[in-house]
Amino acid sequence: MMDRRRLLLGAAGLVVGGRASAQSAADAPELAGKWTYRSFHNRPALVDGDPQKALRLIFAEAVFTFQTEGNSLKGGIDWEGGGLDLAGTIQPATATAPLSAAIVGSGRPKTDTDGWEYDYRAALAYRWPNGVDQVPALIGSVIRAKPHNGAPAGYVASFIAVRQS
């Protein structure tokens, strides 16, 4: 397991939208703070304007809290009644890829999430040069790395996290 975690934390590069924004290693502290997190079941069926169908696409809603130091990230993801501790690495932006992060979420001992593990991969969304009131957003996916509560490992959901002011 440690080898898988080391591999995950050491390989955090992905491109979102095919274009990188003009970000640099100096942008890593931009991840610090609170982010409203929503993950979604990856179901291809259209909701056809049905609000109930749209709501059923939400897998989880929570708050990411990140602290950064250099290319390291730590913090938590918390929701009503639970949460995970987070540890990860930040991959600075390059000419072809935005700033990204690989994060491991571990259940908290002696809580309902004890033994849980989720892996997150995310990248900062493209910053539009002419964007109006654009809020920084992380776009990514999450995988249940360990089974828990009868749910098998391997389930994948997409997520968006928007920076809180």
Secondary structure, DSSP 8 states (H G I E B T S, - for coil): -HHHHHHHHH-----STT---S--GGGGGGG-EEEEEEEEE---S--TT-HHHHHTTEEEEEEEEEEEETTEEEEEEEETTEEEEEEEEEE---SSS--EEEEEEEE-TTSTTTT-EEEEEEEE----TT-SS---EEEEEEEE-S-BTTB-TT-EEEEEEEE--
